[in-house]
Amino acid sequence: MRTARRLALPARTVRVRFTALYGVLFLLSGAALLVITNLVSLGSTRISEVAPGGRPSRQELDAGGRP
């Protein structure tokens, strides 16, 4: 019986709860920051469509591309 009590986890104190809470919040905020960064970088990269013959397509001209 004594060895079973020694192997048990310590009591869940306020310190342990706050540590776990802050750890989870840190991981979630890091994941959210990665998602936001990826969304911003995907939105800022622009692939222009070039029509056959090397001329810009009508869609690119309508979007403000150079003629």
Residue pairs with C-beta under 8 A, 6 or more apart in sequence:
10 16
48 56
48 60
48 65
49 56
49 57
49 59
49 60
50 56
50 57
50 60
51 57
51 58
56 65
56 66
56 67
61 67
